[in-house]
């Protein structure tokens, strides 16, 4: 099926609130059967997963299931991706727990209401970003930040679940070092039955992932761990603690707090959750869109996620985001339209009523083991190795992000990582590269290359190439580079700059170019701009800067630019010069321009002597 669709012709505001009308015509009996199977698979898998994520979030287990029903349906209706499935996620659950634990004990009614309030605040932020068409904001979250942040989340999950894994039955810390210390210091009193159940769960999960990669590993792992736990409890009742039966009821109606003070203290957490959740959604959505060849509207996805989070607290849910496991499973199970995610939510509603009592046989240590597997999976070892090998700057971004997540606060790490990425980005863009170029007589086409000690350079004329944006942050570096050129060639008063690599010029950049042009004219020369991009050329033309530089000195053809430069050279110097950098140096004024090329210099004409060609000093440009 072709998942791309053409414009509907509806007004943009109507398309935003009715995105389901785009895919509704593609729903047929055939696609519905495929979606039904995918939805049933997703509903079964979310039973242990929802309980696990609620455990991470410090919420009562049933709330992880409630958050996977109505919000999932809303996100599918109003989102853009045809395969993304929304629900509780690892990162959002951990950030929620790490933040709310300072305001209320986990699992208490006060804590639950704070979690619901955080959900509606997150939803409002996401909805506002989507309606304002600010989906581009996620582009400022670099890959290294994402890898560092998710690795920090994974390490925190492993640390905080260690006590339950070994059966200590102690209040678990949500901070990395205290959680690690708690686990190691209490090893002498570990519970052998519960530790056995935990390792059995890990083993079953690892075996399932290796032998049956298409089967969600958490399901067989939890089932096997539950069987081992049941055997221990038959041998000795109470040897293995269980989650306990969940309420066999529909999600009760609820409401968040609208107290201004509560909203004020939760705002930083809501921002952190919204940014990390949206980055998660975009990453998953893009990955699935690439595989399905679907067009993804990031802003519409923001709208869908925002509405899902706004709805969640009224149906006993908490913060939801894109679920990578459920989304990948949805696609692999043959989902054809968003109906699959909607059916998964609807069927989970039925399963909650009939399967909730089964949680009475679910060992807490098995749940901890499954969460540790999830945490380990969040640590992308291959990407970390690539970051470490390839870039020192990205290494620092990764290291500072994960350090912030583990030792400062998880919600701060995303802000710290983004801020550091922006600083590195600004530094890189503030250092445009200005290179001096000369013809290489040893190359087949005598192409221009960077200046080397063995290549001669014209004393009157320099050809430069500028790469990078010429904006207010880069002007100082550009001026310093021009001063360096001037200091190394004080007699050079003709400068041409190839502008192919300049995508953007602002007011400060235009002023800098005009200043250089004035200074060169004062010395009897000129500044020539070659191959200005249309956007930059239009910007210079809107003000007086094109006239300041000289419209006659702006060329789209390098050949024409160099011909103009030769007209203004001091021929007396050329006659005494022994360098013969260009073919035209031998017979100025007699050359016939050849086809233009950014990297190849114009040749001389038929009158150029064979001796000139053999000297290796004349060149095409």
Secondary structure, DSSP 8 states (H G I E B T S, - for coil): ---------S-HHHHHH-THHHHHTT--HHHHHHHHHHHHHHHHHHHHHHHHHHHHHTS-THHHHHTTTHHHHHHHHH-S-SS--EE--HHHHHHHHHHHTTTS-TTSHHHHHHHHHHHHHHHHHHHHHHHTT-GGGGGGS-HHHHHHHHHHHHHHHHHHHHHHHTT------SSHHHHHHHHHHTGGG--HHHHHHHHHHHHHHHHHHHH-TTS-HHHHHHHHHHHHHHHHHHHSTTSS-B------S----------HHHHHHHHHHHHHHHHHHHHHHHHHHHHHHHHHT----HHHHHHHHHHHHHHHGGGT----EE-HHHHHHHHHTT--STHHHHHHHHHHHHHHHHHGGGGGG-BHHHHHHHHHHHHHHHS-HHHHHHHHHH-HHHHHHHHHHHHHHHHT-HHHHHHHHHHHHHHHHHHHHTS-EEEEEEE-TTSTT-BEEE--TTS---SSEEEEEEES-BSTTTHHHHHHHHHHHHHH-TT--EEEEEEEE---B-HHHHHHHHHHHHHHHHTT-EEEEES--HHHHHHHHHSSHHHHH-GGGEES-HHHHHHHHHHTS-HHHHHH-----SGGGTSTT--------SSB-----TTS-HHHHHTS-----
